[in-house]
Amino acid sequence: MSLNSVSRESVDVVVIGAGLSGLRAALKIQAAGLSCAVVEAIDRVGGKTLTLPSKKSGPGVNDLGAAWINDTTQSEMYKLVQHYGLQTEIQMDRGNDVWEHDDGVVLSPHGVLPLTEEEQAALGQVIGRFTELAADVNLEDPAAGPGAKELDSVSLQQYCLQEFQSEQIATLLNTVSQSLIGVESKDISALSFLYSCKSGTGFQAVISDTKHGAQYLRVREGREPPAMFFLFFILCGTDFLKGTQTISTNMAEELREGSLWLSTPVTHIEQCPETGVCIIRSGNKAVFLAKKVILSVATPLYSKIDFTPPLPAEKQRLAQENILGYYSKMIFVFEKPWWRAAGFSGEIKAQDQGLILFSVDTSIPDDDQWSISCFIVGGRGLKWSKLSQKERYSSAWSQFRSAFEKVDQKTGEIQVPEPINVLEFEWTKQEFFLGGPCPASPPGLLSSVDAAAFRTPFENVHFVGTETALEWRGYMEGAIRSGNRGAAEVIAALQAQH
């Protein structure tokens, strides 16, 4: 629902944000017999899940935001996939990867780094060390773990250089940091990086595309869209039967009629202790009265809302100092899977070469949808984002094609055709996202604030969102689990009042 005139609604709970965490919290609130309004700044649900058609006609879509889950350690997301009758696609894990270097390319079987035995042994020690360090992180209070303050006092880059005395290892971990959260290793504390790894069940799990890994499954099929979103998807040119955003649209369909308010950016939250009422005002003049508020936005976006009384000092520090990385995809859609036919995985690994850090095969064979998603992240992404759309496409396509042309010069096996469509979405340029996928903490922050500040309610305002999760922080699974927690807090508090 979009408001064109002044409106005033009174409910038990207002949920701000219609992404996975907000919608999950709202459904739990609703199931407890409480009234709820979900207030969303933009004109759609889904938050950082966004699904668009791969081509102008016919089946097939791509996820421009969050795309992967697994069916084991990400149990809440997988239950939703099953609940809504969706199907999944196992991530392509066959063929040769293309490693791009100054003097050409190196090919290696998917998932195998092209290293000497000595280099492999050294890398094994590094992985072992990070696995141990991540295992020691205290998720409830990361600053309380062994050596936590020392780990928080340095950046991930500094830690790698000090611990391993290797520029190569530092570069590799910078690649991992950029790949996971779009943040350069020099800008995130070693503890913050390990905190994210621990919440994702370990260092190896967050970088894996195999069973139990963070990039194992993609969502690919659903049912007819809710009637309220039908026109939107017709205009977008898709039947919207697939993709991760399907989960949010299905959850939104289960909300009571009239409880979803789109295009309604919240600008002010006022808590009135004498009445116990929260007054929530929006940019389009809609006003909501509620006993409780559940806020589902990233901490760096708190500054977009005026709080009366002001947020506690520790929450203000999180809002001011946490950083959102640059994270974008440029997806090339093709008529046929030419790379598969030539025995390639579709993955380019560039590290410090060019704009594209890495690429991934995001095809759905059953939909005759053949695509490779190129990830342009971190500092190189920020530079790239300043180019015009035409220049962004030209530079990304040039690097992509060049990598495979270098392979062709060596093997004569690949000819790169022009794409039939190109998809692009820059989260950093979106007013109500400003980056993604999850805020990171710079050196010194986690050890100087109470880690519970991410989750601790501020009087009648409760906080959810994937960065507040203890498990799979920064992922869709973390968003759902945080929604469960926030709803449970609010339900218990309101029930205790009666």
Legacy VTK file of the C-alpha trace (Angstrom):
# vtk DataFile Version 3.0
C-alpha trace
ASCII
DATASET POLYDATA
POINTS 498 float
0.000 0.000 0.000
1.310 3.417 -0.885
-0.009 6.536 0.870
-0.901 9.685 -1.000
-2.447 11.548 1.930
-1.944 11.865 5.671
-2.815 8.597 7.430
-2.742 7.553 11.066
-2.627 3.926 12.131
-2.661 2.449 15.629
-1.282 -1.089 16.105
0.462 -3.205 18.712
3.725 -3.364 16.757
5.272 -1.442 13.882
7.958 -3.305 11.933
10.255 -1.018 9.966
11.689 -2.799 6.927
10.075 -5.429 4.696
13.113 -7.583 4.099
13.432 -11.146 5.342
13.984 -10.231 8.996
11.161 -7.705 9.162
8.631 -9.899 7.382
9.549 -12.900 9.505
9.113 -10.872 12.692
5.780 -9.513 11.457
4.383 -12.963 10.716
5.403 -14.175 14.170
3.760 -11.100 15.737
0.636 -11.699 13.694
0.521 -15.400 14.647
0.593 -14.390 18.322
-2.689 -12.531 17.823
-1.174 -9.045 17.854
-1.813 -6.283 15.318
1.109 -5.228 13.186
2.053 -2.752 10.462
5.067 -3.363 8.213
6.474 -0.069 6.958
8.919 -0.179 4.028
10.835 2.740 2.517
10.969 1.438 -1.069
8.297 0.171 -3.443
8.861 -3.563 -3.015
9.491 -6.212 -0.378
12.617 -8.335 -0.127
15.323 -5.966 1.112
18.652 -7.179 -0.249
16.987 -9.983 -2.166
16.072 -8.794 -5.654
15.081 -11.068 -8.524
14.868 -9.877 -12.142
14.148 -11.626 -15.463
17.236 -12.884 -17.246
15.956 -11.994 -20.695
13.159 -10.105 -22.361
10.930 -13.142 -22.817
10.759 -16.728 -21.711
11.606 -18.351 -18.376
14.639 -17.635 -16.261
15.599 -15.056 -13.657
18.701 -13.939 -11.806
19.216 -12.769 -8.245
20.880 -9.363 -8.100
21.224 -9.564 -4.323
21.481 -12.478 -1.888
21.369 -15.725 -3.834
22.673 -18.774 -1.942
21.619 -21.009 0.946
22.321 -24.553 2.080
20.008 -27.305 3.301
21.863 -28.269 6.480
23.249 -25.501 8.683
20.891 -22.894 7.202
17.838 -24.729 8.454
15.459 -21.764 8.796
15.868 -20.679 5.180
15.589 -24.229 3.928
12.353 -24.707 5.892
10.943 -21.645 4.142
11.999 -23.017 0.759
10.107 -26.208 1.555
7.136 -24.371 3.096
6.583 -22.326 -0.047
7.071 -25.271 -2.391
10.213 -23.876 -3.980
12.941 -25.818 -5.716
16.686 -25.429 -5.482
19.612 -25.633 -7.864
22.953 -27.029 -6.693
25.748 -24.612 -7.465
27.851 -25.655 -10.461
31.063 -27.234 -9.135
32.663 -28.798 -12.209
35.090 -27.718 -14.901
38.196 -25.570 -14.929
38.485 -22.204 -13.209
40.335 -19.393 -14.983
42.948 -17.622 -12.847
43.904 -14.266 -14.330
47.426 -12.891 -13.918
49.522 -10.101 -15.447
51.163 -12.431 -17.935
48.105 -14.481 -18.899
45.877 -17.068 -17.312
46.288 -20.300 -15.397
43.699 -23.057 -15.471
42.899 -25.357 -12.564
40.073 -27.728 -11.641
37.236 -25.941 -9.879
38.037 -25.291 -6.227
41.737 -26.103 -6.583
44.178 -23.229 -6.264
47.002 -23.287 -8.846
49.792 -23.440 -6.285
53.016 -25.365 -5.873
53.207 -28.043 -3.182
55.114 -25.630 -0.978
52.510 -22.932 -1.472
49.705 -25.420 -0.810
51.334 -26.421 2.460
51.691 -22.783 3.511
48.074 -22.096 2.603
46.964 -25.128 4.593
48.645 -23.647 7.651
46.891 -20.322 7.074
43.485 -21.969 6.727
44.175 -24.023 9.822
45.119 -20.919 11.772
42.002 -18.985 10.725
39.837 -22.015 11.447
41.264 -22.163 14.987
40.901 -18.435 15.547
37.297 -18.405 14.319
36.438 -21.375 16.543
37.621 -19.401 19.586
35.381 -16.383 18.909
32.635 -15.886 21.484
29.500 -15.103 19.465
27.666 -13.624 22.454
30.622 -11.380 23.291
33.403 -11.443 20.664
35.636 -9.195 22.770
35.712 -11.870 25.499
37.389 -14.597 23.442
41.083 -15.551 23.656
43.266 -12.762 22.279
40.176 -10.875 21.127
41.355 -7.390 22.020
44.644 -7.912 20.192
42.776 -9.218 17.139
40.469 -6.215 17.227
43.352 -3.757 17.506
44.613 -4.527 13.995
43.071 -4.758 10.570
42.805 -8.106 8.829
45.555 -6.941 6.465
47.865 -6.006 9.335
47.235 -9.322 11.061
48.114 -11.304 7.927
51.333 -9.376 7.368
52.378 -9.682 11.006
51.394 -13.324 11.475
52.439 -14.829 8.135
55.044 -12.356 6.829
53.574 -12.828 3.362
52.164 -10.322 0.874
50.667 -13.267 -1.044
48.682 -14.417 1.999
47.605 -10.842 2.740
46.372 -10.492 -0.849
44.496 -13.788 -0.638
42.717 -12.789 2.586
41.909 -9.401 1.088
40.207 -11.290 -1.728
38.193 -13.295 0.803
37.155 -10.157 2.712
36.059 -8.416 -0.484
34.254 -11.523 -1.715
32.246 -11.997 1.479
31.333 -8.438 2.454
32.778 -6.042 -0.127
35.212 -4.525 2.384
38.977 -4.221 1.943
41.025 -6.139 4.527
42.709 -2.904 5.596
39.340 -1.516 6.736
37.962 -4.405 8.804
39.388 -5.600 12.099
40.737 -9.136 12.231
38.223 -9.855 15.005
35.284 -8.559 12.972
36.280 -10.817 10.079
36.611 -13.847 12.370
33.299 -12.983 14.040
31.560 -13.293 10.661
33.353 -16.562 9.933
32.372 -18.074 13.287
28.721 -17.123 12.854
28.785 -18.914 9.489
29.948 -22.149 11.212
33.601 -21.596 10.318
36.119 -20.141 7.901
35.859 -22.953 5.355
32.058 -22.987 5.365
31.703 -19.319 4.438
33.958 -19.687 1.392
32.551 -23.049 0.242
30.092 -23.846 -2.555
29.774 -27.517 -1.571
27.496 -29.297 0.920
27.170 -27.299 4.196
28.795 -24.293 2.500
27.411 -20.771 2.204
27.151 -20.958 -1.613
25.674 -24.438 -2.090
22.074 -23.931 -3.315
20.112 -21.330 -5.247
16.335 -20.922 -5.169
14.645 -21.503 -8.480
10.929 -22.146 -8.489
7.769 -21.026 -6.760
4.057 -20.516 -7.198
1.983 -17.682 -8.636
2.839 -14.271 -7.174
0.490 -12.552 -4.723
-2.177 -10.457 -6.416
-0.812 -7.247 -4.833
2.509 -7.727 -6.674
1.062 -8.912 -9.989
1.212 -5.547 -11.771
4.746 -4.902 -10.529
6.028 -8.133 -12.010
4.135 -7.647 -15.259
5.856 -4.268 -15.611
9.185 -5.923 -14.851
8.503 -8.503 -17.564
8.733 -11.617 -15.377
6.311 -14.236 -14.118
8.315 -14.162 -10.860
8.226 -17.881 -10.284
11.827 -18.177 -9.157
14.573 -16.538 -7.113
15.218 -15.674 -3.499
12.870 -12.667 -3.509
10.031 -15.173 -3.900
10.367 -15.976 -0.210
9.688 -12.374 0.794
6.748 -11.983 -1.584
5.201 -15.172 -0.239
5.659 -13.967 3.345
4.132 -10.613 2.416
1.114 -12.443 1.001
0.502 -13.962 4.433
0.269 -10.578 6.135
-3.196 -9.380 7.059
-4.771 -7.129 4.440
-3.765 -3.506 4.831
-0.797 -4.163 7.097
1.962 -3.589 4.496
2.903 0.011 3.712
5.300 0.390 0.790
7.060 3.596 -0.286
6.786 4.830 3.295
10.264 5.790 4.602
10.331 6.235 8.371
11.933 9.507 9.443
11.217 9.763 13.188
10.650 7.385 16.097
9.459 9.045 19.279
9.038 7.079 22.495
6.638 8.567 25.032
7.394 7.016 28.437
4.396 8.625 30.123
1.980 6.815 27.802
4.081 3.840 26.705
3.277 4.710 23.093
5.743 5.015 20.212
4.984 7.538 17.490
6.462 6.626 14.112
6.453 9.289 11.417
7.261 8.805 7.745
8.433 10.933 4.866
5.027 10.795 3.194
3.268 12.070 6.353
1.859 8.714 7.454
1.887 8.380 11.242
1.783 5.151 13.232
1.119 4.624 16.932
2.436 1.425 18.509
3.343 -0.181 21.806
6.500 -1.671 20.288
8.758 -1.031 17.294
10.930 -3.592 15.533
13.642 -1.885 13.489
15.063 -3.925 10.618
17.665 -1.729 8.940
21.471 -1.877 8.899
23.217 0.100 11.644
24.828 2.629 9.208
21.270 3.597 8.169
20.124 4.529 11.677
21.220 8.081 10.878
18.316 8.370 8.435
15.917 8.251 11.402
15.575 10.804 14.195
15.162 9.096 17.565
13.475 10.776 20.528
15.021 10.202 22.992
18.354 9.672 21.172
19.808 6.198 20.768
22.198 5.021 23.495
25.847 5.942 22.943
26.926 2.423 21.970
24.246 2.118 19.305
25.236 5.521 17.981
28.843 4.344 17.706
27.760 1.255 15.769
25.740 3.482 13.444
28.580 5.949 12.919
31.574 3.598 12.727
30.330 0.388 11.111
30.962 0.377 7.371
29.043 -1.019 4.415
31.196 -2.412 1.651
30.763 -1.949 -2.074
29.064 -4.986 -3.615
27.684 -5.230 -7.149
26.976 -7.853 -9.753
27.087 -7.541 -13.511
25.405 -10.585 -14.981
26.029 -11.670 -18.558
23.201 -13.795 -19.970
23.932 -16.040 -22.965
21.978 -18.037 -25.497
23.943 -21.199 -24.759
26.405 -22.383 -22.057
29.473 -22.144 -24.264
31.838 -22.342 -21.276
30.326 -25.606 -20.047
30.641 -27.137 -23.492
34.363 -26.329 -23.375
34.829 -27.864 -19.922
34.957 -24.669 -17.883
33.214 -23.811 -14.626
32.440 -20.236 -15.640
34.544 -18.902 -12.782
37.204 -16.272 -13.250
39.489 -15.518 -10.299
41.216 -12.185 -10.736
42.404 -11.156 -7.236
44.306 -7.940 -7.991
43.660 -7.894 -11.739
40.981 -5.706 -13.321
37.569 -4.741 -12.006
35.959 -8.176 -11.707
37.174 -9.981 -8.599
35.466 -13.259 -9.455
32.640 -14.710 -11.505
30.173 -17.549 -10.876
27.989 -19.682 -13.126
24.391 -18.777 -12.164
22.598 -20.783 -14.840
19.373 -22.753 -14.437
19.452 -25.493 -17.099
15.779 -26.474 -16.636
14.796 -22.892 -17.500
17.215 -22.700 -20.437
18.754 -19.786 -18.514
22.521 -19.499 -19.037
24.372 -16.795 -17.167
27.631 -15.879 -15.451
27.498 -13.381 -12.582
30.544 -11.151 -12.219
31.218 -9.677 -8.784
32.695 -6.182 -8.676
33.385 -5.357 -5.055
35.467 -3.375 -2.585
37.748 -0.524 -3.610
37.840 -1.484 -7.275
34.056 -1.473 -7.271
33.892 2.036 -5.876
36.137 3.286 -8.682
34.084 1.397 -11.269
30.814 2.828 -9.915
31.916 6.349 -10.851
31.884 5.434 -14.539
28.851 5.845 -16.758
26.642 2.812 -17.314
28.104 2.363 -20.784
31.661 2.592 -19.440
30.869 0.156 -16.610
29.573 -2.399 -19.071
32.457 -1.873 -21.488
35.154 -2.291 -18.839
33.564 -5.361 -17.229
32.864 -7.058 -20.561
36.372 -6.312 -21.798
37.950 -8.018 -18.782
35.543 -10.969 -18.921
36.063 -11.594 -22.618
39.808 -11.036 -22.383
40.207 -13.692 -19.686
38.605 -16.336 -21.869
40.348 -15.111 -25.011
43.649 -15.696 -23.238
42.465 -19.245 -22.558
41.564 -19.573 -26.220
45.067 -18.513 -27.231
46.463 -21.351 -25.121
43.963 -24.104 -25.920
41.857 -23.019 -28.878
38.791 -24.317 -27.025
36.730 -21.193 -26.304
34.969 -18.617 -28.421
33.175 -15.946 -26.400
29.849 -14.840 -27.948
28.134 -11.556 -27.172
25.606 -11.778 -24.310
21.908 -11.643 -25.131
21.269 -9.537 -22.038
23.183 -7.815 -19.234
21.866 -7.209 -15.710
23.393 -4.814 -13.214
22.425 -3.461 -9.805
24.530 -1.221 -7.562
23.410 -1.527 -3.942
25.701 1.295 -2.825
23.758 3.795 -4.945
20.414 2.846 -3.400
19.373 5.422 -0.806
17.981 2.887 1.646
20.769 0.286 1.310
24.063 2.150 0.641
26.021 -1.081 0.204
26.036 -4.645 1.297
25.655 -7.343 2.241
26.424 -6.734 5.938
28.186 -3.948 7.886
31.727 -4.614 9.087
33.522 -3.192 12.110
36.832 -1.312 11.788
39.716 -1.933 14.211
38.921 -1.067 17.815
35.116 -1.022 17.658
34.055 -4.522 18.762
36.363 -4.489 21.776
35.166 -1.086 22.976
31.386 -1.588 22.854
29.168 -4.204 24.418
28.567 -6.707 21.610
25.004 -7.117 22.837
24.417 -3.514 21.723
23.642 -4.890 18.245
20.630 -6.711 19.687
19.719 -4.951 22.955
16.317 -3.210 22.860
16.197 0.514 23.479
13.150 0.830 25.704
10.309 -0.131 23.308
12.409 -0.276 20.138
13.782 -3.714 19.257
16.487 -4.393 16.681
16.660 -7.150 14.062
18.472 -7.678 10.784
21.149 -10.072 9.676
23.995 -8.183 11.401
22.265 -8.763 14.761
22.231 -12.549 14.308
24.505 -14.907 16.218
24.339 -17.559 13.496
24.936 -16.871 9.800
25.394 -13.159 10.383
25.305 -11.347 7.043
23.284 -14.059 5.295
19.589 -14.660 4.622
19.639 -17.308 7.345
20.845 -14.713 9.841
18.060 -12.353 8.787
15.378 -14.978 9.434
16.853 -15.992 12.781
17.049 -12.375 13.897
13.396 -11.908 12.964
12.509 -14.881 15.154
14.425 -13.404 18.080
13.007 -9.901 17.740
9.441 -11.174 17.518
9.935 -13.398 20.569
11.223 -10.423 22.579
8.239 -8.274 21.652
5.621 -10.979 22.152
6.985 -11.844 25.589
7.066 -8.186 26.634
3.525 -7.455 25.466
2.097 -10.622 26.944
3.741 -9.761 30.280
1.784 -6.491 30.317
-1.543 -8.323 30.379
LINES 1 499
498 0 1 2 3 4 5 6 7 8 9 10 11 12 13 14 15 16 17 18 19 20 21 22 23 24 25 26 27 28 29 30 31 32 33 34 35 36 37 38 39 40 41 42 43 44 45 46 47 48 49 50 51 52 53 54 55 56 57 58 59 60 61 62 63 64 65 66 67 68 69 70 71 72 73 74 75 76 77 78 79 80 81 82 83 84 85 86 87 88 89 90 91 92 93 94 95 96 97 98 99 100 101 102 103 104 105 106 107 108 109 110 111 112 113 114 115 116 117 118 119 120 121 122 123 124 125 126 127 128 129 130 131 132 133 134 135 136 137 138 139 140 141 142 143 144 145 146 147 148 149 150 151 152 153 154 155 156 157 158 159 160 161 162 163 164 165 166 167 168 169 170 171 172 173 174 175 176 177 178 179 180 181 182 183 184 185 186 187 188 189 190 191 192 193 194 195 196 197 198 199 200 201 202 203 204 205 206 207 208 209 210 211 212 213 214 215 216 217 218 219 220 221 222 223 224 225 226 227 228 229 230 231 232 233 234 235 236 237 238 239 240 241 242 243 244 245 246 247 248 249 250 251 252 253 254 255 256 257 258 259 260 261 262 263 264 265 266 267 268 269 270 271 272 273 274 275 276 277 278 279 280 281 282 283 284 285 286 287 288 289 290 291 292 293 294 295 296 297 298 299 300 301 302 303 304 305 306 307 308 309 310 311 312 313 314 315 316 317 318 319 320 321 322 323 324 325 326 327 328 329 330 331 332 333 334 335 336 337 338 339 340 341 342 343 344 345 346 347 348 349 350 351 352 353 354 355 356 357 358 359 360 361 362 363 364 365 366 367 368 369 370 371 372 373 374 375 376 377 378 379 380 381 382 383 384 385 386 387 388 389 390 391 392 393 394 395 396 397 398 399 400 401 402 403 404 405 406 407 408 409 410 411 412 413 414 415 416 417 418 419 420 421 422 423 424 425 426 427 428 429 430 431 432 433 434 435 436 437 438 439 440 441 442 443 444 445 446 447 448 449 450 451 452 453 454 455 456 457 458 459 460 461 462 463 464 465 466 467 468 469 470 471 472 473 474 475 476 477 478 479 480 481 482 483 484 485 486 487 488 489 490 491 492 493 494 495 496 497
